[in-house]
């Protein structure tokens, strides 16, 4: 039973990886991706769609972590800080 589940998960991940560039290019939502996969007859379409979306988030997080590790600024963190915030006006990285 566990081997069957493992193979299903691996298959879902392989399909998600294969369709990821298209989903990213057309900015498809999980719902849109699920509908398209169901129309194509892909089993476990909802799981594949969720994995595909998480691949994009994982890639963004990995890129951000690498830039922070190199000493560069983190765009997501800086975007969250308002410009009129007194702390953001200080050059605290000296």
C-alpha positions in Angstrom: 0.0 0.0 0.0 2.8 2.5 0.9 4.6 1.7 -2.3 1.5 2.5 -4.3 1.0 5.8 -2.5 4.7 6.6 -3.0 4.5 6.0 -6.8 1.4 8.2 -7.0 3.1 11.0 -5.2 6.2 10.7 -7.5 4.0 10.6 -10.6 2.1 13.7 -9.4 5.4 15.5 -8.8 6.7 14.6 -12.2 3.5 15.9 -13.9 3.6 19.0 -11.9 7.3 19.6 -12.8 6.5 19.1 -16.5 3.6 21.5 -16.6 5.2 24.1 -14.3 6.6 26.4 -17.0 3.2 26.7 -18.7 1.4 27.3 -15.4 3.9 30.0 -14.6 3.9 31.6 -18.0 0.1 32.0 -18.1 -0.2 32.7 -14.4 -2.8 30.0 -13.9 -4.4 29.6 -10.5 -4.8 26.3 -8.8 -8.5 26.1 -9.9 -7.6 26.8 -13.5 -4.8 24.3 -13.5 -7.1 21.7 -11.9 -9.8 22.2 -14.5 -7.3 21.9 -17.3 -5.8 18.7 -15.9 -9.3 17.2 -15.4 -10.2 18.0 -19.0 -7.0 16.2 -20.0 -7.9 13.2 -17.9 -5.0 13.5 -15.5 -5.6 11.4 -12.3 -5.3 13.3 -9.0 -5.5 16.6 -10.8 -6.1 18.7 -7.7 -2.9 17.3 -6.1 -0.9 18.0 -9.2 -2.2 21.5 -9.4 -1.3 22.2 -5.7 2.2 20.8 -6.2 2.7 23.0 -9.3 1.7 26.1 -7.4 4.1 25.2 -4.6 6.9 24.7 -7.1 6.6 28.3 -8.0 6.6 29.4 -4.3 9.6 27.2 -3.6 11.6 28.6 -6.4 10.8 32.2 -5.3 11.8 31.4 -1.7 15.0 29.7 -2.8 16.0 32.7 -4.9 15.3 35.1 -2.1 17.2 33.0 0.4 20.2 32.8 -1.9 20.2 36.6 -2.4 20.0 37.2 1.4 22.8 34.8 1.9 24.9 36.8 -0.5 24.2 39.9 1.4 21.7 41.4 -1.0 18.4 42.8 0.1 15.3 40.7 0.3 12.6 42.2 -2.0 9.7 40.6 -0.1 11.0 42.0 3.2 11.7 45.5 1.8 8.3 45.6 0.1 6.7 44.9 3.4 8.4 47.9 5.1 6.6 51.2 4.4 8.7 54.0 2.9 7.7 56.4 5.6 8.9 54.0 8.4 11.7 55.8 10.4 13.6 52.5 10.6 13.7 52.1 6.9 15.3 55.6 6.5 18.2 54.6 8.7 21.2 52.9 7.1 21.3 50.1 9.6 23.5 47.9 7.4 26.7 49.8 8.0 
